[in-house]
Amino acid sequence: MNLSMTTDYVAYLGDPGPYLRRIAETGFTHVHWCHEWNTDYLYSDEEVAQAKALLRELDLDLLDLHASNGVGRSWGSLLEEERSVGVKLIRNRIDMTARLSGRAIVLHLPPKPHSPVELDRFWASVCRSLDELEPHALRASVRIALENMEDDRFDGIERLFSRYGRQFLGLCYDSGHGNIGGRGLDHLERFSDRLVSIHLHDNDGRIDHHNLPFTGTVDWPRLARLIADSSYDGCMSLESNMRGQDIEERLYLRQAYEAGSAVARLIETERQRLCSHAT
């Protein structure tokens, strides 16, 4: 069974090598690269080459990569110098994903300004960045997946989907974020034809715990039905982590593998049901 695990299940800074090894030892076939997702770090050609060699050695494939939001260098910044550096960070992650044969990068939409006066400038900045990134991403055959956030009404995502085509811009559905606010699955149903990436984890509907599936209040049967009937064709991808938990690392990874396998079986059952109805 093909399953993906996030590289930052312990930490998102530092050397991911030890975590990649334990992910492979557990039986996962793919990884979601989440290291340096919230920094200004630029991966060098040498580092990407080393990552490629390690993934090959461990017989792991890159599923997708969480691109950097930047710290004070957002791709939606109203300050041109910060915005342009933010775009450079995303280009760096697109290139890395392409070299590692990944399918997509995941991006958070920058937070909108509180001032209505600045809102038009904000959207102009966001679209300028995406306009600059689109030809680069298309040449690299790497899609950008916009991730839903906590209590997200998908208004920003919908706005950008109406402007950019699905070959460039898609959706990353985060089950934990969607569970906070209670309407995430309704929005996923609306945009299931844009689904290119998934972040599977669970919580109590109030706090973004990033716990394992089936430990919180996410409606996994409904989520499985929606994924089965969506455009998503990748493997199950966990973005849970063990931070703050008193558990041995290898035991946690075994539990993660079992939970991911259970979600995969739910989705496969739904796909078979849909196929039987279609015939």
N, C-alpha and C positions, 0 to 999 in steps of 0.2 A: 504494500500500500504506500502510495506517495503522500508524504506529510511534510509540512514546513514548520520550522521553529524560528522564532526571532532570536537574533544574536545577543540581544540585551536582556535576557531573562535574569541575569545577575546585575550587570552594570552596562551603561552605554558608552563609557569612556575606557580608554586603555586598549590593550592588545586583545582582539577577539579570538585569537588562535586557540587558547585553551577551551573556550566555550564551543567553538566549531568542532573541536575534537570530541567533546562529550556529546554534542548534538548528534554527530555521526555514529558514535558508539551506541547510542540509544536506539538507532534505527531510522531516524529521520532521513529523508532523501533530499530535502531542499531547505534553504534558509531565507528568511527575510532579514536583510542586512539593516540593522537599526543602530549600529554604532555611529557616534558623532552626528546624530540626527538633529541636535539642538545646539550646534556649535558653529563656528566660522571655519572649521578645519577644511583644508583643501588636500585631497588625496593626490600624492605624486604618482607619476607613471611607474616608478619602482614599487611603490606600495601596492598598486593595483596588480602589477605583475606577480608580486608575492602572494596576494590574496587569490589570484587565479590558480597559481601553482598549488596552494594549500587546499583549495576546494577540489582540485583534480585529485590530489593525493588522498583526500578523505572520501572521494566519490560523492561529493555533494554538489547540487546545482543551486545557483542563485535563482530564486523565484522572482523577487522584486526587492527594492531598496527604498528605505525611508530617506528622502532627500532632506537637506538641511534647511531649517527655518532661518538660521542665522541669528546672531545676537547683536542687535542694533544695526543689522544689515539686511533688513527684510526686502523681499522682492516686491512688496507693496508699499514701500516707504514713500512718503511725499518728498523726501530729500533725494535728489537725483544721484548723488554720490553713493548713498546707502543702497538705493534701489539697484544701481548698476552692479555693485559688489554682490548683492543678493542674487542677481541673475547669473553672475559668474559662478557662485556656489552651486546653483542648480545645474548649470552646464557641466560642471565638474562631476556631479552625480550621474547625469545622463551618460557622459562618456564612460564612467566607471561601470555603470550598469550594462552598457553595450559591450564593453570588453569582457565582462563576466557572463555574457549571454543571458542577462535577465530580461524580463518582459516589460517592466514598468518601474517608474519612481512614484513614490507617494508624497504628496504635499499637503500641508495645512494651509488653508486660506489665511492670509494675514488678518489680524483683528481690525475690524472697521473702526474708524475714528468716532468719538462720541459727538463731535460737532457736526450738525447737518451741513454747515458751510463747507466742510472739508470732504464730504462724502463723494461728491462728483470728482474731485481731484484724486481721491483714493482709488475709485474704479478706473479712472483714466490711467493711473500708475500701474495697477494690476494688469490691465489689458495691454499696456505697452510692454510689460515684461513678458506676458504670454505671446504677444506678437513676435517678440525677439526670439523666444524659445521655440516656437512652433517649427520653423524650418530645420533647426538643429535636431530636435527630437524626431521629426519625420525621417531625416537622413539616417539617424542612428537606429531607427525602428524601435524606439523606446517611447511608450505612452506615458503621459502624466495622469495620475489618478488623484483627484481631489478627495481628501478624507473628511467625512462628517465629524463634527465636534460635539461636545456635550450640549444637550438641549438645542440641537441644531434644527432650524426650520427649513434648511436647504434653499433658502432664497438666494444666497450668493452662488451656490452651486448651480442652481437652475439658471440664474442670470448668465453664467459663463457657458453652460451647456448650450444655451440658445445662440451663442456667438461662435463657438468653436466646434468642429466636427469630432465625431467619436474616434476617428483614427488617431487623433492627437490627445483629446481630453476625455477622461473617463472618471469613474467613481471608485474610491476605496471605501467600502462599508466597514466601519468599526462597530462591532456588536456591543462593546461596552459603552462607547459614547452614545450609540443609538438608544441604549436602555435607560439613559439619564434624560428625563423629560418625557419618556413614554411613547413617543411617536416615530421613533427611528425606523421601525419596520414599515410603517405606512409610507414614509418617504422612499425607502428602498424599493417598495413595490412600484412607485411611480417611475423610478429611474433604473429599473433592473436591467434594461437594455444597454446601460452604460457601465455596468459593473465589470471592472478589470482586476480588482484586488480586494482581498478581505483581511481584516484583522479580527481574529476570534478570541474573545475573552469574556469574562462574566463579572457582574457586580450586583449590589443590592438595589440598584436604581437610584442611588443617591450620591455615591462616591465612586470615582473611577479607579477601582482597586486593581484592575488587570489580573483578576483571578482566573483559574482554570474553568473551562466550560462545565456546566451543570452544578456549579457551586453557588449560584446566585439566582437572579430572577429573569434573566434573558429567556424569551420564548423560543427555545431551540427548535421545536417542531415547526413553528411558522417560519423561522429563519431558514431552516433546511428546505422548506417548500419554495421559498422565494429564490434561494440560490439555485436550486434545481431548475427553476423556470426562468433563469436569467441568462445573460450573455457570458457569465463567468465560466471558464473552462480550465482553470488551474487547480492545483491541489489545495487541500485544507491548510490554512496558514494560521498558526497560533501566535498571538502577540501578548501572551500572559507572561508574568514574571513572578519570581519568588521573593522579591524584596519585601522585608518586614515580616517574613514568615520563618518560623522555627522548623526547618525541614532540611534534610541532607540533599545536596544538589542532585546526585544521581537518582535518588528516589523521586524528587520533584520532576525530573525529566521523564522518568518512566510513567508517572501519573499524567504528565502532559501528553505523552504519546498515546496513552490509553484514551484520554479525553478527546484528542484529535481524531483518533480512529473511530470513536463512537459518533462524532459529528459527521465524519465521512460516510459512515454506514447509513445514517439518517438521510443524508442528501442522495446517496445512491438509491435508496428505497424510493424516494420521491421521484427521481429521474425515471426509474423503471415504471412507476405508476403513471407518469405522464406519457411515457412511450406506449404503454398498453392502452391508454385512453385515446391516443392519437391513431392507433390502428383499429 
